[in-house]
Amino acid sequence: MPSTLNLSFLPDGRVVNETNQDPAIPKVTGFVRYFIGADLGQANDFSSVVVIKDQQLPVSDGACVTLGPRERTIVYADKFRGVSYVDVVDHLIKLRNAPPFGGKSELVIDGTSLGRVVSDMLWDQSIPHSAVQMTGGADWTRKGRYVNASKTLMIENLAVLFAADELKFAHDLPLRSEIEEDLATFTTQTTAAGNQIITQARNASGHGDLGIGLIVAAFASQYLMPQGIQVSKLVGMF
C-alpha cells in the first residue's frame, strides 16, 4: 500500500482517499470545514470576523489508512466599522459563500445585544447560522439557532485549545497581534462567594471584538458540530 494517498476534496467538505477499486485499500472519510465567528459592534465600535479552518484528513503509513490528527488553524481575520447592519449582513453572506469557505462553512455570531438584530436579518434571508448569547454559569444549551453558552466555558475552551496546541495561528495571519491583545483583556477573578468569573477590560483598539469573534468560532468548532468521526483501519492484509 502506498504511504502517500490520492485525496479527493468534495464540495461539501468531505475528504476521501481514492482507492482505484483496490479492495486492499479501505476508503476513509475526513473533512475540511470552516467556522466563521463574528462579533457585531455598536455604531462607533468595530465589527469583526475570525475564521478557523478545521480539518482531519485520511493518512497512510504504508500498512493501514486512518484519519490523521485534527488540525485547527486561524486563517482569516478582519474588522470594520462605520457600515450599516444591512452591509454587515451582506458581507457575512458573501464571506460564507466565497472560496474556499463556500459549501463547507458554519457561520456563528455573538448573538448578545445587537447580534440578535443581525441574526434576525440572516434568518429572514434563510441563511443558516448560530447566534451565541453569552451567559453566566458553566454550561450551554441550544434551542433552534440560538445558543446560550457560559462565557467562562467559552473562554476556557479557547485557552485549552491553545494550551494543548490544538489551535494555531496561520503564520501570515493579519491582525494576529490585535487578536492576542484582545484575548489579554480577559482576566479571571474570584467572587466573595468563591466562584471564578471572567471579566473583560476595554483595550486601546476597542472592546475585544476580534477576541470575541475567535471565542465564538472556537466554541462552535468544539461544541456545535458532531464529534463522531468514523476511522477505518486495514487489517489482515499482506
Secondary structure, 3 states (H helix, E strand, C coil): CCCCCCEEECCCCEEEECCCCCCCCCCCEEEEEEEEEEECCCCCCCEEEEEEEEEECEEECCCCEEECCCEEEEEEEEEECCCCHHHHHHHHHHHHHCCCCCCCEEEEEECCCCHHHHHHHHHHCCCCCEEEEEECCCCEEEECCEEEEEHHHHHHHHHHHHHCCCEEECCCCCCHHHHHHHHCCEEEEECCCCCEEEEECCECCECCHHHHHHHHHHHHHHHCCCCCCCCCCCCCCC
